Amino acid sequence: MNILSEINCFGLCLRLSDFAPFVALFLVISIALLAASFMVKKPKHRLLTFISSQVAVFVAIITTFYLMKCDGMLTIYLYFAYVAISSVLIFGVLRRYDSIMIKRLDAKPVGNLVDWAQKFVSQLTYATVYYYDSAAPRAFAAGRSIFVSVGLLEMLDNEELKAVLAHEAWHIRNNSRMPYLRQLALMTFSSHKRTELEYLADCFAANIAGSKALSSARNKIDKVFI
């Protein structure tokens, strides 16, 4: 049975069922929640709205599945496969993303190059700092790890580096409050206002290391990529 035949079968079964209004209601709710997820500003609320829309779709599909007189529905199997793969990504691969990056970048503990950096970050959050061999000045957080490039370590002085590390430490602290929702953002194509998150991370970094050090670090990095 091809997709068009399955859609016709869906429609026929629903028309003959007393549950048609129930299924239609959940589909409308799902569409409304999906549309709302693109308008909600707060990242957490946006992701929760998206998840709710998926739950509504799931309920509608499960209800329809029990009404079907057709066997071997490809669309049903595809949706179940989507749910299974998503679950594996959320609770498996994405939880180990920092471990994957350590191996991929051949990253090593930053204490080998900068003796104070790990202690500084440990005072802000529970995270391990690594460095990796790259001339481009970059820093990012993944899981419970912070990665800084050799190029960044060579470019910044101690105060500027503290500002960058504090910035990334904020991301990890923020991520610890809703880790699975942050991971879901990778799968929902949600922009989740990254500029807002960066602003909050900068405020935290300025409070820890000083606004002058933060501004100086940003200026040095921006000059490389402009």
TORPA-4810 file (N, C-alpha, C, O; in nm, 3 decimals):
<nodes>
NODE_1_0.085_-0.119_0.000_0.000_0.000_0.000_0.089_0.125_0.000_0.177_0.139_0.085_M
NODE_2_0.066_0.216_-0.097_0.147_0.336_-0.103_0.091_0.444_-0.010_-0.014_0.426_0.053_N
NODE_3_0.163_0.555_-0.004_0.125_0.661_0.090_-0.014_0.718_0.058_-0.093_0.741_0.150_I
NODE_4_-0.044_0.740_-0.071_-0.174_0.796_-0.107_-0.288_0.703_-0.068_-0.393_0.747_-0.021_L
NODE_5_-0.266_0.573_-0.088_-0.369_0.475_-0.050_-0.389_0.476_0.101_-0.502_0.463_0.149_S
NODE_6_-0.279_0.491_0.175_-0.290_0.494_0.320_-0.365_0.617_0.368_-0.444_0.610_0.462_E
NODE_7_-0.341_0.730_0.302_-0.413_0.853_0.338_-0.563_0.836_0.314_-0.645_0.877_0.395_I
NODE_8_-0.597_0.773_0.199_-0.738_0.747_0.170_-0.799_0.653_0.274_-0.914_0.669_0.316_N
NODE_9_-0.718_0.554_0.316_-0.765_0.460_0.418_-0.787_0.530_0.552_-0.884_0.503_0.622_C
NODE_10_-0.695_0.621_0.585_-0.712_0.701_0.706_-0.846_0.775_0.702_-0.925_0.769_0.796_F
NODE_11_-0.868_0.845_0.591_-0.990_0.924_0.578_-1.116_0.841_0.586_-1.213_0.881_0.651_G
NODE_12_-1.115_0.725_0.520_-1.233_0.638_0.520_-1.263_0.587_0.661_-1.378_0.589_0.706_L
NODE_13_-1.159_0.541_0.730_-1.178_0.488_0.865_-1.229_0.595_0.961_-1.313_0.568_1.047_C
NODE_14_-1.178_0.716_0.944_-1.222_0.825_1.033_-1.367_0.864_1.005_-1.443_0.892_1.098_L
NODE_15_-1.403_0.866_0.876_-1.541_0.904_0.843_-1.642_0.803_0.899_-1.755_0.840_0.932_R
NODE_16_-1.601_0.678_0.907_-1.690_0.573_0.956_-1.685_0.556_1.108_-1.755_0.472_1.164_L
NODE_17_-1.603_0.637_1.173_-1.584_0.622_1.318_-1.645_0.737_1.395_-1.654_0.850_1.347_S
NODE_18_-1.689_0.706_1.517_-1.740_0.809_1.607_-1.627_0.891_1.670_-1.652_0.992_1.734_D
NODE_19_-1.502_0.846_1.650_-1.387_0.913_1.710_-1.329_1.023_1.619_-1.231_1.088_1.656_F
NODE_20_-1.389_1.043_1.502_-1.336_1.141_1.408_-1.322_1.281_1.469_-1.217_1.343_1.452_A
NODE_21_-1.423_1.333_1.541_-1.408_1.465_1.603_-1.294_1.469_1.705_-1.224_1.569_1.718_P
NODE_22_-1.276_1.358_1.777_-1.170_1.349_1.877_-1.032_1.360_1.811_-0.945_1.434_1.856_F
NODE_23_-1.013_1.283_1.702_-0.886_1.286_1.630_-0.863_1.423_1.568_-0.752_1.476_1.573_V
NODE_24_-0.968_1.480_1.509_-0.956_1.613_1.447_-0.917_1.718_1.549_-0.837_1.807_1.521_A
NODE_25_-0.974_1.707_1.669_-0.942_1.803_1.776_-0.794_1.798_1.811_-0.731_1.902_1.826_L
NODE_26_-0.739_1.678_1.825_-0.598_1.666_1.860_-0.507_1.715_1.748_-0.400_1.769_1.774_F
NODE_27_-0.549_1.696_1.623_-0.470_1.746_1.511_-0.470_1.898_1.510_-0.366_1.960_1.484_L
NODE_28_-0.584_1.958_1.537_-0.593_2.105_1.543_-0.507_2.158_1.657_-0.436_2.257_1.641_V
NODE_29_-0.515_2.092_1.773_-0.433_2.132_1.888_-0.285_2.123_1.854_-0.207_2.211_1.889_I
NODE_30_-0.247_2.015_1.785_-0.107_1.996_1.748_-0.058_2.107_1.656_0.051_2.161_1.676_S
NODE_31_-0.139_2.142_1.556_-0.101_2.248_1.462_-0.089_2.382_1.534_0.003_2.459_1.509_I
NODE_32_-0.184_2.408_1.625_-0.182_2.533_1.700_-0.058_2.543_1.789_0.006_2.648_1.797_A
NODE_33_-0.024_2.432_1.855_0.094_2.431_1.942_0.222_2.444_1.861_0.316_2.512_1.904_L
NODE_34_0.226_2.380_1.744_0.344_2.391_1.658_0.364_2.535_1.613_0.477_2.585_1.611_L
NODE_35_0.255_2.601_1.575_0.264_2.741_1.534_0.308_2.829_1.651_0.387_2.921_1.635_A
NODE_36_0.256_2.798_1.770_0.292_2.876_1.889_0.438_2.860_1.925_0.500_2.952_1.979_A
NODE_37_0.495_2.741_1.897_0.635_2.716_1.932_0.730_2.808_1.858_0.842_2.833_1.905_S
NODE_38_0.688_2.860_1.743_0.773_2.952_1.667_0.756_3.097_1.712_0.832_3.185_1.671_F
NODE_39_0.657_3.122_1.798_0.631_3.258_1.844_0.671_3.280_1.989_0.693_3.394_2.032_M
NODE_40_0.679_3.171_2.066_0.718_3.183_2.207_0.864_3.226_2.216_0.948_3.176_2.142_V
NODE_41_0.894_3.318_2.305_1.029_3.375_2.313_1.123_3.294_2.401_1.239_3.272_2.365_K
NODE_42_1.074_3.248_2.516_1.163_3.178_2.609_1.197_3.040_2.556_1.106_2.966_2.516_K
NODE_43_1.326_3.002_2.554_1.367_2.872_2.500_1.296_2.754_2.564_1.252_2.663_2.495_P
NODE_44_1.284_2.756_2.698_1.222_2.643_2.767_1.077_2.629_2.727_1.030_2.518_2.701_K
NODE_45_1.004_2.741_2.723_0.863_2.737_2.687_0.846_2.696_2.541_0.750_2.626_2.507_H
NODE_46_0.936_2.740_2.455_0.927_2.705_2.313_0.941_2.555_2.294_0.866_2.494_2.218_R
NODE_47_1.037_2.495_2.362_1.059_2.351_2.348_0.944_2.271_2.409_0.903_2.170_2.354_L
NODE_48_0.894_2.317_2.523_0.781_2.249_2.586_0.658_2.254_2.496_0.582_2.157_2.487_L
NODE_49_0.638_2.368_2.429_0.526_2.380_2.336_0.541_2.285_2.219_0.444_2.222_2.176_T
NODE_50_0.664_2.275_2.167_0.688_2.183_2.055_0.663_2.038_2.097_0.601_1.962_2.023_F
NODE_51_0.712_2.002_2.216_0.691_1.865_2.265_0.542_1.837_2.280_0.496_1.727_2.247_I
NODE_52_0.467_1.934_2.331_0.323_1.915_2.348_0.254_1.891_2.214_0.162_1.810_2.205_S
NODE_53_0.300_1.962_2.110_0.240_1.941_1.978_0.268_1.801_1.927_0.182_1.740_1.863_S
NODE_54_0.388_1.749_1.956_0.422_1.613_1.915_0.339_1.510_1.990_0.299_1.408_1.933_Q
NODE_55_0.313_1.536_2.117_0.229_1.445_2.196_0.087_1.441_2.140_0.026_1.334_2.132_V
NODE_56_0.036_1.558_2.101_-0.099_1.564_2.043_-0.107_1.484_1.914_-0.204_1.412_1.890_A
NODE_57_-0.004_1.497_1.830_0.000_1.419_1.705_0.006_1.270_1.736_-0.062_1.189_1.673_V
NODE_58_0.088_1.236_1.835_0.104_1.095_1.871_-0.029_1.035_1.917_-0.064_0.923_1.878_F
NODE_59_-0.104_1.109_1.998_-0.235_1.061_2.045_-0.330_1.042_1.928_-0.402_0.943_1.921_V
NODE_60_-0.329_1.138_1.835_-0.417_1.128_1.718_-0.383_1.007_1.632_-0.472_0.937_1.585_A
NODE_61_-0.253_0.983_1.613_-0.210_0.870_1.530_-0.241_0.737_1.597_-0.288_0.644_1.532_I
NODE_62_-0.216_0.729_1.727_-0.246_0.605_1.800_-0.395_0.573_1.794_-0.435_0.459_1.774_I
NODE_63_-0.477_0.678_1.813_-0.622_0.657_1.806_-0.664_0.608_1.669_-0.743_0.515_1.656_T
NODE_64_-0.609_0.671_1.566_-0.640_0.630_1.428_-0.593_0.488_1.402_-0.661_0.411_1.333_T
NODE_65_-0.478_0.453_1.455_-0.422_0.319_1.435_-0.518_0.211_1.483_-0.535_0.108_1.417_F
NODE_66_-0.581_0.235_1.597_-0.675_0.136_1.651_-0.807_0.132_1.573_-0.883_0.036_1.584_Y
NODE_67_-0.832_0.237_1.495_-0.953_0.239_1.414_-0.933_0.177_1.277_-1.029_0.146_1.206_L
NODE_68_-0.807_0.159_1.239_-0.777_0.117_1.103_-0.822_-0.026_1.077_-0.813_-0.113_1.163_M
NODE_69_-0.869_-0.048_0.955_-0.901_-0.182_0.907_-0.791_-0.232_0.813_-0.798_-0.342_0.760_K
NODE_70_-0.688_-0.148_0.794_-0.580_-0.181_0.701_-0.459_-0.230_0.780_-0.429_-0.176_0.886_C
NODE_71_-0.391_-0.331_0.730_-0.273_-0.386_0.796_-0.146_-0.330_0.732_-0.146_-0.289_0.616_D
NODE_72_-0.037_-0.329_0.810_0.093_-0.291_0.756_0.100_-0.147_0.710_0.150_-0.121_0.600_G
NODE_73_0.052_-0.053_0.790_0.051_0.087_0.751_0.192_0.145_0.756_0.253_0.153_0.862_M
NODE_74_0.242_0.186_0.640_0.378_0.240_0.631_0.392_0.368_0.712_0.493_0.388_0.779_L
NODE_75_0.292_0.456_0.706_0.301_0.583_0.779_0.311_0.561_0.929_0.383_0.634_0.998_T
NODE_76_0.239_0.461_0.980_0.246_0.431_1.123_0.386_0.385_1.160_0.443_0.431_1.259_I
NODE_77_0.442_0.295_1.080_0.575_0.242_1.109_0.681_0.352_1.099_0.776_0.354_1.178_Y
NODE_78_0.665_0.442_1.003_0.760_0.552_0.989_0.756_0.644_1.111_0.860_0.689_1.159_L
NODE_79_0.637_0.671_1.162_0.627_0.758_1.279_0.686_0.691_1.402_0.756_0.756_1.480_Y
NODE_80_0.659_0.562_1.420_0.718_0.490_1.533_0.870_0.488_1.522_0.940_0.497_1.623_F
NODE_81_0.921_0.475_1.398_1.066_0.478_1.378_1.122_0.615_1.417_1.230_0.623_1.477_A
NODE_82_1.049_0.721_1.383_1.090_0.857_1.420_1.098_0.872_1.571_1.194_0.929_1.624_Y
NODE_83_0.996_0.821_1.642_0.995_0.828_1.788_1.112_0.751_1.848_1.177_0.798_1.940_V
NODE_84_1.138_0.631_1.794_1.246_0.547_1.846_1.382_0.613_1.824_1.465_0.618_1.915_A
NODE_85_1.405_0.663_1.702_1.533_0.727_1.670_1.552_0.853_1.754_1.662_0.878_1.803_I
NODE_86_1.446_0.931_1.770_1.454_1.053_1.851_1.491_1.021_1.995_1.572_1.090_2.056_S
NODE_87_1.431_0.915_2.049_1.459_0.876_2.187_1.605_0.836_2.204_1.669_0.870_2.303_S
NODE_88_1.657_0.761_2.106_1.798_0.720_2.112_1.889_0.841_2.108_1.986_0.848_2.183_V
NODE_89_1.857_0.938_2.021_1.940_1.058_2.010_1.935_1.141_2.138_2.038_1.189_2.185_L
NODE_90_1.816_1.156_2.195_1.800_1.239_2.314_1.869_1.179_2.434_1.943_1.246_2.505_I
NODE_91_1.842_1.049_2.458_1.890_0.986_2.581_2.022_0.912_2.563_2.078_0.861_2.661_F
NODE_92_2.071_0.905_2.441_2.195_0.832_2.417_2.305_0.919_2.360_2.393_0.965_2.434_G
NODE_93_2.302_0.940_2.230_2.410_1.010_2.160_2.433_1.150_2.214_2.547_1.187_2.241_V
NODE_94_2.325_1.228_2.231_2.341_1.367_2.273_2.396_1.380_2.415_2.464_1.477_2.447_L
NODE_95_2.366_1.282_2.500_2.419_1.286_2.637_2.569_1.264_2.637_2.638_1.307_2.730_R
NODE_96_2.621_1.198_2.536_2.763_1.168_2.528_2.834_1.257_2.427_2.944_1.224_2.380_R
NODE_97_2.772_1.370_2.393_2.828_1.455_2.289_2.966_1.508_2.327_3.054_1.516_2.241_Y
NODE_98_2.985_1.544_2.454_3.116_1.595_2.494_3.223_1.488_2.481_3.336_1.518_2.442_D
NODE_99_3.189_1.362_2.514_3.286_1.253_2.499_3.323_1.233_2.352_3.438_1.205_2.319_S
NODE_100_3.223_1.248_2.266_3.249_1.236_2.122_3.343_1.346_2.076_3.434_1.322_1.997_I
NODE_101_3.321_1.469_2.125_3.404_1.582_2.084_3.547_1.568_2.137_3.642_1.607_2.069_M
NODE_102_3.563_1.512_2.256_3.698_1.492_2.311_3.779_1.402_2.218_3.895_1.431_2.189_I
NODE_103_3.718_1.294_2.172_3.787_1.202_2.082_3.809_1.264_1.945_3.916_1.250_1.885_K
NODE_104_3.707_1.332_1.896_3.716_1.391_1.762_3.824_1.498_1.754_3.898_1.505_1.655_R
NODE_105_3.834_1.582_1.857_3.931_1.691_1.858_4.065_1.651_1.917_4.161_1.729_1.915_L
NODE_106_4.072_1.528_1.971_4.191_1.483_2.044_4.223_1.584_2.155_4.338_1.623_2.174_D
NODE_107_4.118_1.624_2.226_4.131_1.727_2.330_4.199_1.672_2.455_4.186_1.554_2.488_A
NODE_108_4.272_1.761_2.523_4.345_1.723_2.644_4.314_1.822_2.756_4.275_1.936_2.727_K
NODE_109_4.328_1.782_2.882_4.301_1.872_2.995_4.380_2.001_2.984_4.500_2.000_2.957_P
NODE_110_4.313_2.113_3.006_4.376_2.243_2.988_4.487_2.267_3.089_4.573_2.352_3.067_V
NODE_111_4.488_2.193_3.199_4.592_2.208_3.300_4.731_2.182_3.246_4.830_2.226_3.305_G
NODE_112_4.740_2.110_3.134_4.870_2.086_3.072_4.933_2.214_3.019_5.055_2.223_3.006_N
NODE_113_4.848_2.315_2.989_4.898_2.441_2.935_4.874_2.560_3.028_4.961_2.646_3.043_L
NODE_114_4.757_2.564_3.091_4.722_2.675_3.180_4.682_2.617_3.315_4.575_2.557_3.328_V
NODE_115_4.766_2.634_3.414_4.746_2.562_3.540_4.628_2.611_3.622_4.574_2.534_3.702_D
NODE_116_4.585_2.737_3.605_4.479_2.793_3.689_4.339_2.777_3.629_4.240_2.793_3.701_W
NODE_117_4.329_2.747_3.501_4.200_2.752_3.430_4.097_2.654_3.488_3.981_2.690_3.507_A
NODE_118_4.139_2.530_3.515_4.044_2.431_3.565_3.991_2.470_3.704_3.872_2.456_3.731_Q
NODE_119_4.080_2.518_3.790_4.037_2.559_3.923_3.940_2.675_3.915_3.843_2.681_3.991_K
NODE_120_3.965_2.767_3.824_3.877_2.883_3.807_3.737_2.839_3.766_3.638_2.886_3.822_F
NODE_121_3.728_2.751_3.668_3.598_2.703_3.620_3.527_2.621_3.728_3.405_2.628_3.741_V
NODE_122_3.603_2.543_3.803_3.543_2.459_3.908_3.474_2.542_4.015_3.383_2.493_4.082_S
NODE_123_3.517_2.667_4.032_3.452_2.756_4.128_3.318_2.808_4.075_3.236_2.857_4.152_Q
NODE_124_3.298_2.796_3.944_3.176_2.847_3.882_3.074_2.738_3.853_2.953_2.759_3.868_L
NODE_125_3.122_2.622_3.812_3.032_2.512_3.778_3.110_2.382_3.775_3.233_2.381_3.780_T
NODE_126_3.037_2.272_3.767_3.100_2.140_3.759_3.126_2.109_3.613_3.037_2.065_3.541_Y
NODE_127_3.249_2.133_3.568_3.285_2.110_3.428_3.435_2.088_3.417_3.513_2.135_3.499_A
NODE_128_3.473_2.016_3.313_3.615_1.992_3.284_3.654_2.075_3.162_3.581_2.078_3.063_T
NODE_129_3.768_2.140_3.170_3.815_2.226_3.061_3.920_2.152_2.980_4.014_2.096_3.035_V
NODE_130_3.903_2.153_2.849_3.997_2.088_2.757_4.048_2.189_2.655_3.982_2.287_2.624_Y
NODE_131_4.168_2.161_2.604_4.218_2.240_2.492_4.238_2.146_2.373_4.258_2.026_2.389_Y
NODE_132_4.230_2.205_2.254_4.253_2.125_2.133_4.336_2.206_2.034_4.338_2.329_2.040_Y
NODE_133_4.402_2.138_1.946_4.497_2.201_1.854_4.424_2.265_1.736_4.380_2.196_1.644_D
NODE_134_4.413_2.396_1.740_4.355_2.472_1.630_4.403_2.616_1.642_4.404_2.673_1.751_S
NODE_135_4.442_2.674_1.530_4.489_2.812_1.531_4.374_2.911_1.544_4.394_3.023_1.591_A
NODE_136_4.255_2.871_1.503_4.139_2.960_1.512_4.099_2.979_1.659_4.086_2.880_1.731_A
NODE_137_4.079_3.103_1.703_4.043_3.127_1.843_3.896_3.093_1.869_3.807_3.171_1.836_P
NODE_138_3.873_2.978_1.927_3.735_2.933_1.950_3.720_2.875_2.091_3.816_2.826_2.150_R
NODE_139_3.598_2.884_2.142_3.563_2.823_2.271_3.417_2.784_2.265_3.334_2.858_2.211_A
NODE_140_3.384_2.668_2.321_3.245_2.626_2.324_3.226_2.525_2.437_3.321_2.464_2.485_F
NODE_141_3.100_2.509_2.477_3.066_2.415_2.583_2.983_2.302_2.525_2.899_2.323_2.437_A
NODE_142_3.006_2.181_2.576_2.929_2.064_2.534_2.915_1.971_2.653_3.015_1.928_2.711_A
NODE_143_2.792_1.940_2.691_2.772_1.854_2.807_2.828_1.918_2.933_2.786_2.027_2.972_G
NODE_144_2.923_1.849_2.995_2.990_1.901_3.114_3.135_1.934_3.083_3.222_1.921_3.169_R
NODE_145_3.161_1.978_2.961_3.298_2.009_2.920_3.304_2.144_2.849_3.209_2.184_2.781_S
NODE_146_3.416_2.212_2.868_3.444_2.337_2.797_3.567_2.314_2.710_3.668_2.261_2.758_I
NODE_147_3.559_2.352_2.584_3.669_2.333_2.490_3.722_2.469_2.445_3.645_2.556_2.404_F
NODE_148_3.853_2.485_2.454_3.918_2.608_2.406_4.031_2.568_2.312_4.100_2.469_2.335_V
NODE_149_4.049_2.645_2.207_4.154_2.614_2.111_4.288_2.671_2.157_4.293_2.764_2.237_S
NODE_150_4.395_2.615_2.104_4.529_2.666_2.134_4.540_2.810_2.085_4.603_2.894_2.149_V
NODE_151_4.478_2.838_1.971_4.480_2.974_1.917_4.419_3.075_2.012_4.467_3.187_2.023_G
NODE_152_4.313_3.035_2.081_4.249_3.124_2.178_4.339_3.146_2.298_4.352_3.258_2.348_L
NODE_153_4.402_3.039_2.346_4.491_3.050_2.462_4.609_3.141_2.433_4.655_3.214_2.520_L
NODE_154_4.658_3.136_2.311_4.772_3.220_2.273_4.732_3.365_2.254_4.814_3.455_2.274_E
NODE_155_4.609_3.390_2.215_4.564_3.525_2.183_4.527_3.607_2.306_4.554_3.727_2.311_M
NODE_156_4.465_3.545_2.405_4.409_3.618_2.518_4.501_3.619_2.639_4.577_3.525_2.662_L
NODE_157_4.494_3.729_2.715_4.566_3.730_2.842_4.479_3.661_2.948_4.368_3.617_2.917_D
NODE_158_4.528_3.652_3.069_4.458_3.575_3.172_4.318_3.628_3.203_4.224_3.550_3.216_N
NODE_159_4.305_3.759_3.214_4.175_3.817_3.247_4.075_3.796_3.134_3.958_3.767_3.159_E
NODE_160_4.122_3.810_3.012_4.033_3.787_2.897_3.991_3.641_2.889_3.876_3.610_2.857_E
NODE_161_4.085_3.551_2.918_4.053_3.408_2.916_3.952_3.374_3.025_3.863_3.291_3.005_L
NODE_162_3.965_3.439_3.141_3.867_3.418_3.248_3.727_3.458_3.202_3.629_3.391_3.234_K
NODE_163_3.718_3.567_3.128_3.588_3.613_3.078_3.527_3.510_2.984_3.407_3.481_2.991_A
NODE_164_3.609_3.455_2.895_3.560_3.353_2.801_3.517_3.227_2.874_3.412_3.170_2.845_V
NODE_165_3.598_3.183_2.969_3.565_3.063_3.046_3.438_3.082_3.128_3.356_2.991_3.140_L
NODE_166_3.422_3.201_3.185_3.301_3.230_3.263_3.178_3.229_3.173_3.071_3.182_3.212_A
NODE_167_3.194_3.282_3.052_3.085_3.281_2.954_3.040_3.139_2.925_2.920_3.110_2.926_H
NODE_168_3.135_3.050_2.899_3.101_2.910_2.869_3.049_2.838_2.993_2.963_2.750_2.983_E
NODE_169_3.102_2.874_3.109_3.054_2.813_3.234_2.907_2.845_3.257_2.832_2.762_3.308_A
NODE_170_2.865_2.966_3.219_2.723_3.002_3.233_2.637_2.910_3.148_2.530_2.866_3.192_W
NODE_171_2.682_2.881_3.027_2.604_2.792_2.939_2.585_2.655_3.004_2.477_2.597_2.996_H
NODE_172_2.690_2.605_3.069_2.680_2.474_3.134_2.588_2.482_3.255_2.508_2.392_3.278_I
NODE_173_2.598_2.589_3.332_2.509_2.607_3.447_2.364_2.616_3.402_2.275_2.558_3.465_R
NODE_174_2.340_2.688_3.294_2.205_2.702_3.241_2.154_2.570_3.185_2.037_2.535_3.202_N
NODE_175_2.243_2.497_3.119_2.206_2.369_3.060_2.169_2.268_3.167_2.084_2.182_3.143_N
NODE_176_2.230_2.275_3.286_2.205_2.177_3.392_2.063_2.186_3.445_2.014_2.092_3.507_S
NODE_177_1.996_2.300_3.423_1.860_2.314_3.472_1.759_2.245_3.381_1.650_2.209_3.427_R
NODE_178_1.792_2.226_3.254_1.700_2.159_3.161_1.780_2.089_3.051_1.764_2.124_2.934_M
NODE_179_1.864_1.991_3.086_1.952_1.929_2.988_1.880_1.864_2.871_1.924_1.879_2.757_P
NODE_180_1.771_1.791_2.896_1.704_1.722_2.787_1.633_1.820_2.694_1.624_1.796_2.574_Y
NODE_181_1.584_1.931_2.749_1.521_2.031_2.664_1.622_2.096_2.573_1.592_2.124_2.456_L
NODE_182_1.742_2.123_2.623_1.846_2.180_2.539_1.885_2.082_2.430_1.913_2.123_2.317_R
NODE_183_1.889_1.953_2.462_1.921_1.853_2.361_1.810_1.844_2.257_1.837_1.824_2.139_Q
NODE_184_1.686_1.857_2.302_1.575_1.853_2.208_1.581_1.967_2.108_1.532_1.953_1.996_L
NODE_185_1.640_2.079_2.148_1.649_2.193_2.057_1.724_2.157_1.930_1.696_2.213_1.824_A
NODE_186_1.817_2.064_1.939_1.892_2.021_1.822_1.804_1.947_1.723_1.836_1.941_1.605_L
NODE_187_1.692_1.891_1.770_1.609_1.807_1.687_1.481_1.877_1.640_1.412_1.825_1.552_M
NODE_188_1.449_1.992_1.696_1.323_2.056_1.664_1.341_2.176_1.571_1.244_2.243_1.539_T
NODE_189_1.463_2.203_1.527_1.491_2.315_1.439_1.445_2.446_1.502_1.401_2.537_1.431_F
NODE_190_1.455_2.454_1.634_1.412_2.573_1.707_1.531_2.666_1.726_1.635_2.625_1.777_S
NODE_191_1.516_2.793_1.685_1.627_2.889_1.698_1.652_2.927_1.843_1.763_2.969_1.877_S
NODE_192_1.552_2.913_1.930_1.555_2.934_2.076_1.634_3.059_2.120_1.698_3.059_2.225_H
NODE_193_1.627_3.164_2.037_1.681_3.294_2.079_1.824_3.284_2.129_1.853_3.319_2.244_K
NODE_194_1.913_3.238_2.045_2.051_3.221_2.089_2.113_3.355_2.129_2.195_3.359_2.221_R
NODE_195_2.076_3.463_2.062_2.132_3.593_2.098_2.097_3.630_2.242_2.177_3.692_2.313_T
NODE_196_1.978_3.591_2.285_1.937_3.618_2.424_2.024_3.539_2.520_2.065_3.591_2.624_E
NODE_197_2.051_3.413_2.488_2.135_3.330_2.573_2.278_3.384_2.579_2.341_3.385_2.685_L
NODE_198_2.328_3.429_2.464_2.463_3.485_2.461_2.472_3.612_2.545_2.572_3.636_2.613_E
NODE_199_2.368_3.692_2.542_2.366_3.814_2.622_2.371_3.781_2.771_2.446_3.843_2.847_Y
NODE_200_2.292_3.683_2.813_2.292_3.643_2.954_2.427_3.586_2.995_2.474_3.611_3.106_L
NODE_201_2.488_3.508_2.905_2.621_3.453_2.935_2.724_3.564_2.946_2.814_3.557_3.030_A
NODE_202_2.712_3.666_2.862_2.805_3.780_2.869_2.788_3.858_2.999_2.886_3.902_3.059_D
NODE_203_2.665_3.874_3.043_2.640_3.945_3.170_2.706_3.870_3.286_2.766_3.931_3.374_C
NODE_204_2.693_3.739_3.284_2.755_3.657_3.388_2.907_3.671_3.382_2.972_3.687_3.485_F
NODE_205_2.963_3.664_3.261_3.109_3.674_3.244_3.160_3.810_3.289_3.266_3.819_3.351_A
NODE_206_3.086_3.916_3.256_3.127_4.051_3.296_3.125_4.065_3.447_3.210_4.133_3.505_A
NODE_207_3.029_4.002_3.511_3.019_4.007_3.657_3.135_3.933_3.724_3.181_3.972_3.831_N
NODE_208_3.182_3.826_3.660_3.290_3.745_3.716_3.428_3.803_3.684_3.511_3.819_3.773_I
NODE_209_3.450_3.835_3.557_3.584_3.877_3.513_3.596_4.025_3.483_3.706_4.076_3.464_A
NODE_210_3.484_4.095_3.480_3.487_4.237_3.449_3.448_4.264_3.305_3.485_4.190_3.214_G
NODE_211_3.373_4.371_3.284_3.326_4.404_3.149_3.440_4.443_3.056_3.433_4.420_2.935_S
NODE_212_3.546_4.502_3.112_3.660_4.542_3.029_3.729_4.420_2.969_3.762_4.420_2.851_K
NODE_213_3.750_4.317_3.050_3.815_4.195_3.002_3.728_4.125_2.898_3.778_4.074_2.798_A
NODE_214_3.597_4.123_2.923_3.505_4.059_2.829_3.504_4.131_2.695_3.512_4.068_2.589_L
NODE_215_3.496_4.263_2.700_3.495_4.343_2.577_3.625_4.327_2.500_3.624_4.315_2.377_S
NODE_216_3.736_4.326_2.571_3.866_4.310_2.506_3.877_4.173_2.438_3.928_4.163_2.326_S
NODE_217_3.831_4.069_2.506_3.835_3.934_2.449_3.750_3.926_2.324_3.792_3.867_2.224_A
NODE_218_3.631_3.984_2.328_3.542_3.981_2.211_3.602_4.057_2.094_3.594_4.012_1.980_R
NODE_219_3.662_4.170_2.122_3.723_4.250_2.015_3.836_4.174_1.946_3.846_4.175_1.823_N
NODE_220_3.919_4.107_2.024_4.029_4.030_1.966_3.978_3.916_1.879_4.028_3.892_1.769_K
NODE_221_3.876_3.847_1.929_3.821_3.733_1.854_3.749_3.781_1.729_3.762_3.721_1.622_I
NODE_222_3.673_3.889_1.742_3.597_3.940_1.627_3.689_3.985_1.514_3.655_3.969_1.397_D
NODE_223_3.804_4.041_1.548_3.897_4.087_1.444_3.946_3.972_1.356_3.978_3.992_1.239_K
NODE_224_3.953_3.853_1.414_4.000_3.736_1.338_3.896_3.692_1.236_3.931_3.649_1.126_V
NODE_225_3.768_3.701_1.272_3.662_3.645_1.187_3.592_3.749_1.101_3.507_3.713_1.019_F
NODE_226_3.626_3.875_1.118_3.565_3.979_1.034_3.643_3.992_0.903_3.608_4.074_0.818_I
</nodes>
